[in-house]
Amino acid sequence: MSLIRRIFRARTQLLFDQQFFWLVALALILAEILLNIWVIQNIKYTEIDWQAYMQEVEGVINGTYDYMELKGGTGPLVYPAGFVYIFIGFYYATDLGTNIRVAQYLFAVVYMVNLLLVFRIYQRTKKVPPYVLFFMCCASYRIHSIYILRLFNDPVAMLFLYLSINLFLDRHWTIGCFFYSIAVSIKMNVLLFAPALLLLLLTEYGFLRTIPRLLVCAAVQVALAIPFLRVNPIGYLLRSFELSRQFFFKWTVNWRFLPEEVFLNRNFQLTLLACHLTALILFGLYRWNRRKNILELLIKPAESKSIVDDNYIVTTMFTSNFLGMIFSRSLHYQFYVWYFHTLHYLLWITNLPVIFKILVLGLIELSWNTYPSTDSSSLCLHICHIILCIALWLRKSERKIIQEDTADRKKGN
């Protein structure tokens, strides 16, 4: 019996103790490599956007730099210049876009690198026990499908986003802003993290010293777009950052329970935008801000490294993106990757019971795996989002967290 107890205790430590985080993570990475190979070899690839991507970048290769003329089988090119350069690389690496199997293995590499970057973020924050990584790796058919069976551009953008967050954790803010802007140049959804990044930069540097980092972000966008801006600048801006895109109701995951006429109504879109901005302002003022007031945030750079710590960076970035997901008018199936790898962290920093955290995670996964979406699956997704949002609001504000941490350090001294 004592041997059994020791084995059970060792297994419990392995799953719950942060010192075994990388041991569990590396075991899962090895399992993921085998799983991805098996999926690629045995499950049929489904063509959705890959051919259109290849047709769009082929236009650029053939000398067309007017964004109003670049298009593929699914319509006009609607992604910024970074997307073009990345997928030109994929174009040549896959026999001019024809070798799907090679493309799948390239996206498997993207998946594995993305996973390593996410694991490093989680290890740095020490908020999520190792056993939760099993849910991230083994419990999502949809995520594996998005990466290696559909070949969407969303995973590529998220890879650069998580790279930038890792650089922020190492306090390499300028180069982190560079790679953050690269992510934005691949797909605009990464802008959902921008409010938190601005707050972090202001907290770390104050207003004046934040400006050079913002200029880095802007310079990346301009530099990548120069060939297209020289030909038709207005066309590039209208198409690559097209804010007026009208998504089809039939593909939406989140608002299926609404009548289509309401979904397409302009007032509904404006209401969601107003709610999103309101949520950002409320979280920014009362949950994220670690300073005494906004004026101090704008003027005074951080005097202590403890003000901008690892958990503060990750919590604000992940929550900002999550708020954007809540109020998005249309979420398509590939958009799941926009926040999937952040959900585990967000749930585990709340005060919800563990069984409830796992239940919410499971219901969100179920909602995204229901195809086509139904009134029930969409409503379930919104209920889970609302529960998580309320739980995030009810946790301690960042100002109170930093005050308690400061008091604890003083007692320790």
N, C-alpha and C positions, 0 to 999 in steps of 0.2 A: 504493500500500500504506500509506503514511503517513496518508492521509486515512481509510482503513478503520480503522487502529489508533486514530486520534483519535476516530472515531465510536464504536468499541467501548469506548474508555476513558470517553467521556462517558456512554454508556449504563450502564456499570458503576458510575460515580459516582452516577448518578441513582438506581440501585436499591439501592446499599449505603451511601451517604453520608447521615448524619443531617441535614446542612444542606439536603438536597433533600426532606426528609420531607413538608413541607406541599405542595410542588409535586406529588408523587406522590399525596398524600391528596386534594388538590383535584381532580385529574384523575379519581380514582376516584369522588369524590362526584358529579361531573358525569355520569360513566358510570352511576352508581347511579340518579340521577334519571331518566335515559332508560330504564334497565332496569325500574325500578319502574312507570313509565307503561306500558311495553310489556306487562309481566306483567298488570297490572290490566286492560288493554284486550283481551288475547288469551287469557288462561288462566282457566278457569272457577273461580269462587269455590266453596268447599266449606263448607256450613253445619255447624258443630259446636256452638259454645257461644254465638254472638252473640245468637240469639233468646232463649236462656235468660237471658243478661245483661240484655237489654232487659225481659223479663218481671219479673225480680227488682227492677230499679230502678223499673219502672212501679208496682209495689206500694208503694214508698216515696212516689212522686209522688202516688199515690191516698190517702195518709194512713196506711199501715200501717207502724208503727215497731217492732213486735214481731218480732224476728229469727226466732222460732219459726214465724211465719206467712208469712215471705217465701220465695218459691220460684219456680223457673222450670221449663222443660221437662225439664231434666236433674236436678232435685232441689232441695233447699233451698239458700238463699243461704249460702255458707260462706266468704265473704271479709269482711274488716273494713270499717269505715265509709268509709275513703278510696276504696275501690273504688266504693262507691255514688255518691259525689259526682262522681268522674271520669266514670263511665258515664252519669250523668244528663246531664252535658254532652254526651256522645256521642249520647244519646237525642234531645236537642233539635236537635243539629246535623245529624241524619240523618233528619229528618221522622218523629220518634217511633220511630226505630230501623228504619224500612222502607227507607231509601235505602242499600243496601249499597255502591253505587259510591262515594258520598261517604265512607262509613265506611272503605273501602279507601284512599282518598286521605288521610284523616286518619291512618291507621296508616302510610302511606308517609312522612308528615311525622314521625311518631314514630320510624320507622326511621332517617331521615336525621339527625334531631337526636341520636338515640342514637349513630349512627356518628361524628358530629362530637365528641361527648363522649368516646367511646372513643379516637378519634384523638388528642385533646388529652392524654389520659392517657399514651398511648404516646409521644407527642412529648416529654412532660416527663421520662419515665424514660430515654429514649435507649438502651433495651436491645434493641429490635427494629428491624432494618433495614427501609427502606421497601418492599422487594420483598415482604415478608411480608404487607403490607396487601392484596395481590392475592388471597392465600388467604382472607383475611377477607371480602372483598367478592364475589369471583367464583367461589368454590369451594363455596358452600353453598346448594343448592336448598332444603334444609329450613328454613333461617333465613328466607329470603324468604317461604316458604310460611306460616310461623308468623305473620309480621307482616301480610302483605297478602292472603293467600288464606284465612286461618283466623280472624283478628281475635281472638286470645286476649288475656287481660288481663296475661299474664306480661311482654310487652315494655314495657307501661306502667310496671309496677313497676320493671323494670330501668333504664328511662330515669331515674327519680328516684334510683335507686341510683348510677348513674354520675355524675349531677349532684352528688350528695353527695361522691363521691370526688374530683371536680374541686375542690370547695370545701375538702376536707381538704388537697389538694395546695397550695392557696393559703393554708392555715393559718386558714381561716375555720371553726373547729371547731364553734362553737355553731350557726351557720346550717346547716352541713353536717349536724349531728345532727338539725336540724329536717327537712331534706329526706330524710335517711335514714329517719326515722320515718314520713314521708309514704309512702315506698316500702313500708315494712312494713305500713302501713295499706291498701295495695292488694293485696298478697299476702304471705303469711307466709314464703315461701322466702328473703326478704331477711334473715331472722334468721340464716341460715347465715354471714353476714358479721359478726355481732355479737361473737363472741369476739375477733376481730382488732381490731374497733373499740374494745372495752373495753381491750385491751392497749395500743393506741396512745394512748388518752386517759390511761391511767395513766402511760405513759412520758412523755407530754408535760406532764401537770399534777400527777401524784401523786394520792393517793386523795381528799383533801378537795376539791381543785379540779375533780376529775372529776365529783363529785356534781351540780353545777348542769347539766352537759351531759346527764347521764342523766335529770335532771328534765325537761329540754327534750323528750327523746324520749318520756317518759311523758306529759307535758302534751299533746303533739300527739295521742296516742292517745285520751286522755280527752276532749279538746275535740271531736274529730271524732265521738266516739261518744255525746255527751251526749243527743241526741234519742232514741237507742235505749236508752241506760242508764236514762233516766227512765221508760220504759215497761216494760222487762223486762231488768234488768241481767244476771241469770243466763242468760237465753236468749241475749243478745248474746255473752257470754263463751263459752258452750258452742258456739255456732255459728260465730262469726267466727274464733275461734282453736281450732278443733276439732282436738285433737291425736290423737284416737282414730279418725280417718277410716280406713276400710278400703278400700284401692284394689283395683280388679279386676285379677286376674292376666293377663287377656287383653290389657291395654293396656301391660303393663310392657315396657320396653326392656332393662333391665339384668339381671334375674334369671330370664330365660326358661328357662335350662337346668336350673332346679330343679323338682322336682315341686310341683304347686300346693298340696298339703297342707303342704309345708315353707314355701312362700312365705307362706301365711296363718297359720302357726303363731306364737303369741304369743312363744314362746321365741326364735324367729328374729329377731323384731322387737327384743326386748330385747338380744340378742347384738349386732345392728348398732348399737344405741344405745350399748352399752358400748364397742364398738370405736371408734365416732366420738369419744366422750368421751376415751378413752385416747389416740387420735391427736392430739386437740387439746391435751391436757396435755403430751404428749411434744414436739410442735412448739413449744408455748408456752414450755416450760422450756429446751429445748436448741437450738432453731432461731430462734425469733422474739425472745426476750428479749435486749435489748441492754445490760441492766444486769448488775451483778455478781451480784445475788441478788434474789429476789422481794420481800424486805423493803424493799430500796432502791427497787424499783419502786413499792411502795405508799406510801412516805413522801416520796420525793424527786422533785420535778419536774425536767424536763430542764434542764440548765445550758447546753447547747450546741445550736444549731439543727441541727448535723450528726447528732445522735442520732436525730431523727425527720426523715429526708429523704424525698424523693419515692419512691425505690425501696423504701424500708422500708415506707411506707404501702401502696403498691400490692402488694408481695409478700405482706405479711401478710393484707391484705384478700382478695386473689384466692386465696391458698392456703387460707385458712379456709373459703371457700365451696367450693373444690374438694374438700376433705376431707369436707364435708357431702354432696357429690354422690357420692363413692365409697361412702359407707355409707348412702345413701338406700335405703329398702326398695323403692320403686317409682319409676321415672322414666318419665313419659309423654313423648310426642314433643315437645309444646310446652315441656317442661322443658329442652330443649337450649339455649334462649336464656338459661337461668340462668347458664351458664358458657362459652358459645361464644366470646364476645369476650374472655375471659380466658385461653383456652388458648394463644394465640400468645405472650403474654407469659410465661406459666409455662414453656412449652417452651424459650423462648429465654434464660431465665435459668439453665437447667440446663447441665451439661457434656456433654450428648448430642451426637453428631455431627450436623451440619446435615441430612444426608440422612435420619437417623433421626428427627429432629424432624418433618420433612415427612411421613415415613412414618406416624408416630404420629398426626399431625393428619389425614392422609388416611384411616386406618383408623377413627378415631373418627367422622369424617364418614360413612364407609361404613356403620358400625354404626347410626347414627341415621337413615340413609336406607333401611335395610332394613325394608320393611313387608309383612306383619307381622313382628315380630322373630322371630328363630330362635335355637336353641341356640348356633349358631356366631356369630351377630352379637352376642349378649349376652356370650358368653365373650370374644370379640375386644375388646369395649368394656372389660370388666374387666381384661383383660391390659394394654391401653393405659393404663388408670387406674393400675394397679399400677406399671407402668414409670415413669410420670410422677411418681408419689408417691415412689418410691425415689430417682429423680433429684433431686427437690426436697429430700429428706432428705440426700443425699450432697453437695449444694452447701455452701459455707461457711456456718457459723452467722452470724446477724446480729451477734452479739457480736464474732466474729473479723473480720467485715467492717468494723465501726466501729473496731476496734483498728488494723487495717491502714490505714484511711483517715486516722486520727489520726496514725499514724507517718509516713505520706507527707506530710501537711501540715507536720509538724515538720521533716522533711528539706528541704522546699521553702523554709521560712523560714530 
